Amino acid sequence: MGDVSIRDELDEARRRRRRAGDPRITPEDREIVLRITQGDLKQESQAALDAVSESDPLLSGTGDPDDS
C-alpha cells in the first residue's frame, strides 16, 4: 500500500464519523433538535427564522450579493 497523507487520514476519519453518525450530538440534543424542527417549538423557531430572513437582504432575496 502506498503512502497515506495526513489529509487522507483526516478525510477517512471524517467519512467514518459521517457513516456512524455525528458523536457530538447527544440523545438530549437530538430531542431538542426534533422539538425545534418538528415539535412544539416549530412555530417559534420558524418565526425567528422568518424575522432573520426579513432583516437580512441577502437571505430575503432582495439584496445584491455583489454589494458589500
PLY file of the C-alpha trace (Angstrom):
ply
format ascii 1.0
element vertex 68
property float x
property float y
property float z
element edge 67
property int vertex1
property int vertex2
end_header
0.00 0.00 0.00
1.26 3.50 -0.82
1.99 6.39 1.47
-1.03 7.87 3.21
-1.01 11.59 3.83
-2.37 13.31 6.90
-5.11 14.75 4.68
-6.13 11.25 3.56
-6.25 10.09 7.18
-8.42 13.07 8.18
-10.75 12.52 5.23
-11.15 8.86 6.12
-11.83 9.71 9.78
-14.47 12.23 8.65
-16.11 9.60 6.43
-16.19 7.11 9.31
-17.80 9.69 11.61
-20.36 10.59 8.96
-21.28 6.94 8.42
-21.52 6.30 12.17
-23.48 9.46 12.91
-22.02 12.56 14.47
-20.94 11.59 18.00
-21.04 15.23 19.10
-24.83 15.23 19.20
-26.22 13.57 22.31
-29.65 11.96 22.60
-30.77 15.02 24.59
-29.51 17.33 21.81
-31.31 15.22 19.23
-34.55 15.57 21.20
-34.18 19.36 21.25
-33.47 19.48 17.52
-36.57 17.39 16.83
-38.68 19.69 19.02
-37.37 22.72 17.14
-37.89 21.27 13.68
-40.97 19.08 14.12
-42.45 19.52 17.59
-43.81 22.11 19.96
-41.05 24.65 19.23
-41.55 24.53 15.46
-43.68 27.69 15.16
-41.41 29.72 17.46
-38.34 28.55 15.54
-39.94 29.36 12.18
-40.92 32.83 13.38
-37.31 33.50 14.43
-36.00 32.29 11.06
-38.54 34.46 9.23
-37.50 37.52 11.26
-33.84 36.96 10.43
-34.65 36.44 6.75
-36.68 39.64 6.59
-33.95 41.67 8.28
-31.15 40.40 6.01
-31.48 41.45 2.35
-29.39 38.52 1.11
-31.47 35.94 2.97
-34.75 37.53 1.86
-33.66 37.50 -1.77
-33.92 41.27 -2.15
-30.23 42.07 -1.83
-27.42 42.02 -4.32
-24.71 39.51 -3.33
-22.10 41.65 -5.09
-22.75 44.59 -2.73
-20.50 44.57 0.30
0 1
1 2
2 3
3 4
4 5
5 6
6 7
7 8
8 9
9 10
10 11
11 12
12 13
13 14
14 15
15 16
16 17
17 18
18 19
19 20
20 21
21 22
22 23
23 24
24 25
25 26
26 27
27 28
28 29
29 30
30 31
31 32
32 33
33 34
34 35
35 36
36 37
37 38
38 39
39 40
40 41
41 42
42 43
43 44
44 45
45 46
46 47
47 48
48 49
49 50
50 51
51 52
52 53
53 54
54 55
55 56
56 57
57 58
58 59
59 60
60 61
61 62
62 63
63 64
64 65
65 66
66 67
